[in-house]
Amino acid sequence: MRTTSSAEQQVLARNIRRARELKGWSQEELARRAGMERAYLSGIERAQANPSLLKMTSIAHQLGCDVSTLLTPGGDAEASDQQLREVVRAIVKTLDEADLLAAH
């Protein structure tokens, strides 16, 4: 029987997955680092498993954030995505300006 996941589980799942992907880690890598089975982490990322506070703390520690960040809609992963976009824009702008100066 499949249970419906709560909004909090959906937020947790999305934030863990985003933070893991930003680090370039597979589920296997994060699971190994956090001391759990990959299948269990997969269940968390699909909002099908309800991790204990100890497991959430371990995941957060490995991802370099607080548990509260993982439970916050948007979380750090979304902020990190925005920061990354801003850095890329700044680099592109600098390169464009450098190209313009070199052309003269």
C-alpha positions, 0 to 999 in steps of 0.5 A, spaced: 500 500 500 502 506 497 502 512 502 501 519 500 507 523 502 506 530 506 508 537 504 514 537 508 517 530 506 516 533 499 520 539 501 525 534 504 526 530 498 527 536 493 532 539 497 536 533 499 536 531 491 538 538 489 544 539 494 546 532 492 546 534 485 550 540 486 555 536 489 555 532 483 554 526 488 550 520 486 545 517 491 550 511 492 556 516 494 551 520 499 548 514 502 555 511 503 557 518 506 551 518 511 551 511 513 545 508 510 543 504 504 542 507 497 535 504 497 533 508 503 536 514 501 532 513 494 526 513 498 527 519 502 528 523 495 522 520 493 518 522 499 516 515 500 521 514 506 520 518 513 527 519 516 529 520 523 532 526 526 539 522 526 538 520 519 537 527 517 542 530 521 547 525 518 545 527 511 545 535 512 552 534 515 555 531 509 551 536 504 554 541 508 548 544 511 543 544 517 537 540 518 533 546 518 535 548 511 533 541 508 526 542 511 525 549 508 521 550 502 527 552 497 532 551 501 539 552 500 540 548 494 535 553 490 539 559 493 545 556 491 542 555 484 541 562 484 548 564 486 551 560 481 547 563 475 549 570 478 557 568 478 556 565 471 553 572 468 558 576 472 564 571 468 560 572 462 560 579 462 567 580 464 569 576 458 565 580 454 568 586 456 575 583 455 573 581 448 570 588 447 577 591 450 581 587 446 578 588 439 580 596 440 
